[in-house]
Amino acid sequence: MFIGRKIAFIGPGAMAEAMIYGLIHRKVAEPESLLAAGPRQERLDQLKDRYGIEGYTENTVATRQADVVVLSVKPQRLDRVLAGLKGAIQPSAFVLSIVAGASIEKISVGLDHDMIVRSMPNTPAQIGEGITVWTTSPAVTEEQIEMTRQILGALGEEVFVEEENYLDMATAVSGTGPAYVFLFMEAMVDAGVHLGFPRRIAEQLVAQTVRGSVDYYQRRSDPKHLARLRNEVTSPGGTSAAALYYLEKAGFRTAISRAIWAAYERSQELGKGGKSHPPDQTNNKA
Ligand SMILES: NC(=O)c1ccc[n+]([C@@H]2O[C@H](COP(=O)([O-])OP(=O)(O)OC[C@H]3O[C@@H](n4cnc5c(N)ncnc54)[C@H](OP(=O)(O)O)[C@@H]3O)[C@@H](O)[C@H]2O)c1
């Protein structure tokens, strides 16, 4: 697919490395077709030692050679990086951004370039188990869409959506999702310790319960609604019924719903360059 095509990673951090690793190990791209650019030579040397890819401390040296420019810098560095890259991207190349909250319009105007893919990965991407939601500007070609599928596939699953607003929704559900899951797991582990389990055993019980439940849900030959799976473990007058009563009484379901709505609103605000403010001044209208 990428024979003779070059992919430049601007921002050679954790996510760029996950993509480089995935592309090489899934044999989507050869090391010779991958380039990295960032401010620290030691980091570029590290990527060269690990994967055999070329690195440059000057971003434009990489982008001038590239058919795909992956923007993988932190959001707070983006403005400066876009300004530096303006006019240094080949007219036929496309830009694939994984920068959280950066709109297609912002990138397109910042670079004066109209072929832009915006994506929202999540943390498990770093072990190839992520899920990335993505969309494109109208100018992106069919071939570039296929290339995007392959590049993002290196991070796990990928889902194309037609509308950019879905990126803010995905930020709230899957992008931020690992934070909810980790908080839930942490609370379960602490409760296990409270009961008297050594922490190590509590962590093992919780991690395998979560992993096993997801696999059980996804691998069933007769897919069932989540509520039916929950009902299966809820005997009349039993332990699950007693526990679920407390979760419902505490507003567990509503808390999750409001939290995800708050993350969605915050994502929209940040996309518009919104200022930070104390949490109790936001989202209290829901
Ligand atoms: N991590 C995740 O799971 C995740 C999930 C969803 C979205 N994202 C998005 O992915 C992007 C990258 O995240 P990350 O976790 O990979 O961050 P990271 O590890 O901090 O990587 C950012 C890289 O950019 C480099 N950099 C800094 N200034 C630069 C410049 N002017 N030009 C080129 N490179 C520059 C940094 O170099 P130095 O280290 O030398 O400063 C670093 O190598 C972020 O925009 C984030 O929103 C990440």
The ligand as a Tripos MOL2 file, in Angstrom:
@<TRIPOS>MOLECULE
LIG
   48    52     1     0     0
SMALL
NO_CHARGES

@<TRIPOS>ATOM
      1 N1         -1.8330    9.4740   24.3420 N.am      1 LIG1
      2 C1         -3.0490    9.0850   23.9600 C.2       1 LIG1
      3 O1         -3.5390    8.0040   24.2880 O.2       1 LIG1
      4 C2         -3.8640    9.9710   23.0630 C.ar      1 LIG1
      5 C3         -5.2250    9.6800   22.8560 C.ar      1 LIG1
      6 C4         -5.9740   10.5020   21.9940 C.ar      1 LIG1
      7 C5         -5.3580   11.5710   21.3540 C.ar      1 LIG1
      8 N2         -4.0310   11.8270   21.5940 N.ar      1 LIG1
      9 C6         -3.4190   12.9710   20.9270 C.3       1 LIG1
     10 O2         -2.1990   12.5870   20.3500 O.3       1 LIG1
     11 C7         -1.3060   13.6830   20.3650 C.3       1 LIG1
     12 C8          0.0500   13.1900   20.8390 C.3       1 LIG1
     13 O3         -0.0830   12.6620   22.1430 O.3       1 LIG1
     14 P1          1.1100   11.8300   22.8110 P.3       1 LIG1
     15 O4          0.5310   11.1570   24.0040 O.co2     1 LIG1
     16 O5          1.8230   11.0240   21.7780 O.co2     1 LIG1
     17 O6          2.0590   13.0450   23.2760 O.3       1 LIG1
     18 P2          3.6540   13.0490   23.4990 P.3       1 LIG1
     19 O7          4.1420   11.6970   23.8420 O.co2     1 LIG1
     20 O8          3.9570   14.1870   24.4230 O.co2     1 LIG1
     21 O9          4.2100   13.4050   22.0420 O.3       1 LIG1
     22 C9          4.2780   14.7000   21.5190 C.3       1 LIG1
     23 C10         5.5750   14.7920   20.7410 C.3       1 LIG1
     24 O10         5.6230   16.0620   20.0820 O.3       1 LIG1
     25 C11         6.9570   16.5340   20.1850 C.3       1 LIG1
     26 N3          7.0100   17.9690   19.9370 N.ar      1 LIG1
     27 C12         6.9600   18.9990   20.8340 C.ar      1 LIG1
     28 N4          7.0600   20.1770   20.1810 N.ar      1 LIG1
     29 C13         7.1630   19.8860   18.8570 C.ar      1 LIG1
     30 C14         7.3110   20.6610   17.6930 C.ar      1 LIG1
     31 N5          7.3460   22.0090   17.7400 N.pl3     1 LIG1
     32 N6          7.4160   20.0270   16.5020 N.ar      1 LIG1
     33 C15         7.3820   18.6720   16.4250 C.ar      1 LIG1
     34 N7          7.2480   17.8810   17.5080 N.ar      1 LIG1
     35 C16         7.1300   18.4810   18.7030 C.ar      1 LIG1
     36 C17         7.3720   16.1390   21.5820 C.3       1 LIG1
     37 O11         8.7610   16.2040   21.7270 O.3       1 LIG1
     38 P3          9.4030   16.4290   23.2240 P.3       1 LIG1
     39 O12         9.0260   15.2160   23.9970 O.co2     1 LIG1
     40 O13        10.8300   16.5520   22.9510 O.co2     1 LIG1
     41 O14         8.7560   17.6850   23.7420 O.co2     1 LIG1
     42 C18         6.8350   14.7070   21.6190 C.3       1 LIG1
     43 O15         7.7530   13.8150   21.0200 O.3       1 LIG1
     44 C19        -1.9180   14.7410   21.2710 C.3       1 LIG1
     45 O16        -2.3870   15.8200   20.4790 O.3       1 LIG1
     46 C20        -3.0880   14.0790   21.9140 C.3       1 LIG1
     47 O17        -4.1940   14.9490   22.0340 O.3       1 LIG1
     48 C21        -3.2780   11.0610   22.4270 C.ar      1 LIG1
@<TRIPOS>BOND
     1     1     2 1
     2     2     3 2
     3     2     4 1
     4     4     5 ar
     5     4    48 ar
     6     5     6 ar
     7     6     7 ar
     8     7     8 ar
     9     8     9 1
    10     8    48 ar
    11     9    10 1
    12     9    46 1
    13    10    11 1
    14    11    12 1
    15    11    44 1
    16    12    13 1
    17    13    14 1
    18    14    15 2
    19    14    16 1
    20    14    17 1
    21    17    18 1
    22    18    19 2
    23    18    20 1
    24    18    21 1
    25    21    22 1
    26    22    23 1
    27    23    24 1
    28    23    42 1
    29    24    25 1
    30    25    26 1
    31    25    36 1
    32    26    27 ar
    33    26    35 ar
    34    27    28 ar
    35    28    29 ar
    36    29    30 ar
    37    29    35 ar
    38    30    31 1
    39    30    32 ar
    40    32    33 ar
    41    33    34 ar
    42    34    35 ar
    43    36    37 1
    44    36    42 1
    45    37    38 1
    46    38    39 2
    47    38    40 1
    48    38    41 1
    49    42    43 1
    50    44    45 1
    51    44    46 1
    52    46    47 1
@<TRIPOS>SUBSTRUCTURE
     1 LIG1         1 GROUP 0 **** ****
